[in-house]
């Protein structure tokens, strides 16, 4: 498979096009907002069209204030979704219609994980239980 480096805006345009045509899109994560589960430039995510009801802890790609975010759903209320990066305390309030796709799987250092994997989800739930404390402790390092 041929690999190219392209600007984020161009990449997201290609991702949106692929998803709207019922194709998958895979790309490397940039940034640290999804640490510890996704690692900058090491983790690749595969995004697919949302075809099932969204649920808490799903990771979604969405448009937010003229940019694109790949963050985890922390609550859903009808058409309103609250999302946040795993390493962040800030939250984004978005509409379901702003969501481009959902992470089907991710790969870090050769290990592929499906987003519905129970072992992975157990780690996510444990992390979110302790997240406020963990983030505050990280600031003192």
C-alpha positions in Angstrom: 0.0 0.0 0.0 1.3 3.4 -1.0 1.7 5.9 1.9 1.7 9.7 1.6 1.8 12.6 3.9 -1.0 15.1 3.3 -2.4 18.1 5.1 -5.1 17.4 7.7 -7.8 19.3 5.9 -7.1 17.3 2.7 -7.1 14.1 4.7 -10.4 14.8 6.4 -11.9 15.6 3.0 -10.8 12.2 1.8 -12.0 10.5 5.0 -15.5 12.2 4.7 -15.8 11.1 1.1 -14.8 7.5 1.9 -17.2 7.3 4.8 -20.1 8.8 2.9 -19.5 6.1 0.2 -19.7 3.3 2.9 -15.9 2.7 2.8 -13.5 2.5 5.7 -10.8 5.1 6.2 -7.5 4.5 8.1 -5.1 7.1 9.3 -2.5 7.8 11.9 -3.5 9.8 15.0 -1.9 13.2 15.5 -1.9 14.9 18.8 -1.9 13.7 22.4 -5.6 14.3 23.4 -6.4 10.6 23.3 -3.5 9.4 25.4 -3.2 6.8 26.9 -5.2 4.8 24.4 -4.1 6.4 21.2 -0.5 7.5 20.7 0.6 10.4 18.4 2.0 9.1 15.2 2.0 5.4 16.4 -1.7 4.6 16.5 -3.7 4.1 13.3 -7.5 4.2 13.5 -10.0 2.8 11.1 -13.1 4.9 10.8 -16.4 3.6 9.5 -19.9 5.1 9.0 -22.1 5.1 12.1 -24.7 2.4 11.5 -25.6 1.5 15.1 -26.8 3.7 17.9 -23.9 5.6 19.4 -23.0 4.8 23.0 -20.9 6.0 25.8 -17.2 5.3 25.3 -17.4 5.1 21.5 -14.6 7.1 19.8 -15.9 9.3 17.0 -14.5 11.6 14.4 -16.5 14.9 14.2 -16.4 18.5 13.1 -16.0 21.0 15.9 -15.5 24.8 15.5 -14.0 24.5 12.0 -11.7 21.7 12.9 -11.9 17.9 13.2 -11.6 16.0 16.5 -11.2 12.3 17.3 -12.6 12.0 20.8 -14.6 9.7 23.1 -18.3 10.0 23.8 -18.8 10.6 27.5 -22.6 11.1 27.4 -25.5 11.2 25.0 -28.8 13.0 25.4 -31.0 12.6 22.3 -29.2 14.3 19.4 -26.7 16.0 21.8 -23.4 14.3 22.4 -20.7 15.3 24.9 -17.2 14.2 23.8 -13.7 14.6 25.3 -10.2 13.6 24.7 -9.0 10.9 27.0 -6.1 13.2 28.2 -8.3 16.3 28.6 -10.7 17.7 31.2 -12.4 19.9 28.6 -15.5 18.7 26.8 -17.1 19.4 23.4 -20.9 19.6 23.0 -21.8 18.4 19.6 -24.8 17.3 17.6 -25.1 13.7 16.2 -25.1 15.3 12.7 -21.6 16.6 13.3 -20.2 13.1 13.6 -18.4 11.9 10.5 -17.7 8.3 11.6 -16.8 6.0 14.4 -13.6 4.1 15.3 -14.1 0.5 14.3 -10.6 -0.6 15.3 -7.1 0.8 16.1 -3.6 -0.5 15.8 -0.6 0.5 17.9 2.9 -1.1 17.4 1.4 -4.0 15.4 -1.4 -4.8 17.9 -4.9 -4.5 16.4 -7.8 -3.9 18.7 -11.5 -3.8 17.8 -13.4 -1.0 19.5 -15.9 -3.4 21.0 -13.2 -5.6 22.6 -14.3 -6.2 26.2 -10.8 -6.1 27.6 -10.1 -2.7 26.0 -13.5 -1.3 27.1 -12.9 -2.5 30.6 -9.6 -0.5 30.6 -11.4 2.5 29.3 -14.1 2.4 31.9 -11.5 2.0 34.7 -9.6 4.9 33.3 -12.6 7.1 33.1 -13.5 6.3 36.7 -10.0 7.6 37.8 -9.5 10.2 35.0 -9.9 13.4 37.0 -7.4 12.2 39.6 -5.0 10.8 37.0 -4.9 14.0 35.0 -4.4 16.2 38.0 -1.5 13.9 39.2 0.1 14.0 35.7 0.4 17.8 36.1 2.7 17.4 39.1 5.2 15.3 37.2 
